[in-house]
Structures are given as structure tokens and as C-alpha cells.
Amino acid sequence: MNRIKEVLVKKGIKQIWLSKQLGKSYNMVNSYVQNRRQPSIECLYEIAKILKIEVKELLKVKPLPKKRKPKKKKEYDVSDLDKDGIVTEEEKRKYYESTGWKNSYEGNPYYQHPWFDWKKKERWINDRDAINYWLKVKGGNRTALDKFKSEYPTDFNSKTY
């Protein structure tokens, strides 16, 4: 956007006079004055020279918009199931049983969480590290492991449901 119109009014100069000085048609100068078109930089310098002003006086400088801080969404702990900002022990347990059991615990594997339910074999039976932990730490044995594995299907070519 330019300020040619404001400068012409302030100096009492007509558009027709400026168009003759520039060697441009009245319509072209009028489109500059009305901000329908913007003159080239060279033309701006020529207008400034004719009007005996600095080029910057012909330009409207819009201040940069202030950066708005994005609105912060209230962040809730994923285990805060009712989103009230308070995580109760019951909510922690429900979250853990639904999906939280898959998460690591204090940097250790999921199966080392104190709430991990070893009776839910489908959660760990296909994890070699969990099986080794169960055998070495939880008192499991190879006979029980073979029994667990025999309960799971081995032929995945046909549907069992």
C-alpha cells in the first residue's frame, strides 16, 4: 500500500499534473493513487524525486502483527480418566489395566511394573524378554511355559472364530 494520495493532497498537487511529469496516463497514476495497482520501485523513486520527498514517505508501513501466544489447552495426565485434574488411585489402576500396562515402568520394561498381571498370559507370552524374566525372577518353569504355549493356536491359516 502506498501514500501517494495523502502526499498529493498535503502538497495540493493534482493527479493530472503528476501523470504528465511521470509521462504516464492519468488512469495509471489514478490506479496508483487509489491503491488498485502498486508502482514499481523505480516509479516510486521517480515520484518521490518529482514531489521532492523521500521514498519512505510514499509507503505505508504496517506494524508487524503481534505474535499471539497460542492458547494452552489444559493438559491432563492420560491416567486422569475423568479429566478433573486429580488422578485417583482407582483411575491409575483403570488406566493401567486398559492400556497403561504396555508402557515402560520407571525406565524398565512393562512387565516389571508392580501391577503387572502375570496371569494374563496373552500380554507377555510372545515376548522373549518377558518370558526370560518370568522364568528367572517370577519363579516360572519350562513345563508351565510349554503348557501355556500349547493353549495358543499354531495354525494361523484358518479362522478359529
N, C-alpha and C positions, 0 to 999 in steps of 0.2 A: 504494500500500500504506500502511496505517496502523498505528499502535502502540497502538490503544485497549486491546487485550487486555493488553499489557505494563503500561500505566499503571494499569489496573484491578487487576491482580494486585499491583503495587507498593503501591498505596494500600489494598488489601484491600476493594475495593468490588465488589459483586455486579452482574451484568448486569441482573437484575430491578429493582434499585434505580435504575440509570441509565435503564432504559426508562420507569419511572414519572416520573422527573424530566424526561425529554425529551417525555413524552406520546406515545411510540411503542410499538408492540408489542414484546414480548420477542423474537419471531422476527426483526423488523427489526434490533434492536440486536445480536442474536446474529450476523446476517449481516455487520454492520459489524465486529464483534469478530473473526470468522473470516476476514475479508477476502474474503468471497464477493461483497459489494457495498461500494461506497465511499460514505460520506455526502457530501451536498452541502457546499459551503464554509460556507454558513450554519449547517448542522447541526454541522460541525466546531467552529465558533466557539462554538456553544451548549454542546457537550460540554466544551470547554476551560473555559468560564465555570463550568459546574457542578462540574468537577473542580478548579477553581482552579489552572489551569496555563496556559502559553502554547500557542497552537495548534501552533506548530512542534514541540512535544514529542509531538504526536499523529501526526506524519508521519515516515515512514521516508524518509530521503534517501539514495538510491543514488548513489554516486560515479559520475561520468561514466566510461564505459569509455575506457581509454587508446587513443588512436589508434595503431593498429599501422602501422608503415611497410610498405608493400606490398613483397613480396619482389621483388627486382630479378631479372629474367631476365637471363641472360648475354647481352649484346648482342654480336653478331658482325657484322663487316663483311660486306655482302652478297656481296662477292667472295671471302670465306673459304669456299670450297665444302665443305671437309671439317670445318668448324667446330672447328678445333683452336686458334684464336686467332692463328694465324700465316698471313699471306697471302703465298704464294709468287708469284714472277713467273709461273709456269705457271698458277696459279689466277687471277691477274689477267687473263691472256690468254684463258683458257677462259671466264671470266665475260664479258669484253668481247665475245667472238665470239658468245656465246649471246644475251644481251640488253643488255649494257652499252653496246654501240655506239650505242644510242638516246639515251643520256644526254649532257648537255652536258659539255664539257671545259673546266675552269677558267673557267667563265662564258662560254665561246664555244660556238657550235653544234657538234653531234655530229660533223659532217663535218670539223671542224678538229682532231680528235684525231689524234695521230701514228700510231696504229694503224689508223685508218680505211682500209678496203679499197675503193678506188675501182673495182676490178674487179667487185665485187658491185653491179652497177648497180641491181638491184631495191631497194636501200636508199636510193638518192638520186634516181633518175630522175624521180620525181614531185614533187620538192621544188625549187621555182623558185630559192630562195636557194642550195641546194647546186649546182644546175646553173650558176648565175652564178659561184659560187666555182670550180667545175671549169673553166669557160671562162676566167676571168681569172687564176687562181692556178696551177692544176694543168696548164695547157697544153692544155686540151681545145679542140676546134673544132666549128663548126656542122655540118660534114659528118659527123663521127663521132657527134655528138648525134642528127642525123636518122637515122643508121643504127641507133643504139641504140633510138630510139623506134619505128622500123619493125619491130623484133623483138617489140614488145609488142602484144597484141591491142587493137583499137579498137572491135570489136563485142562488147558485153557482154550482148547479148540471148540468145545461145546458149552452152551449156556447151562448153568445149574439152577436157574430160577424159572 
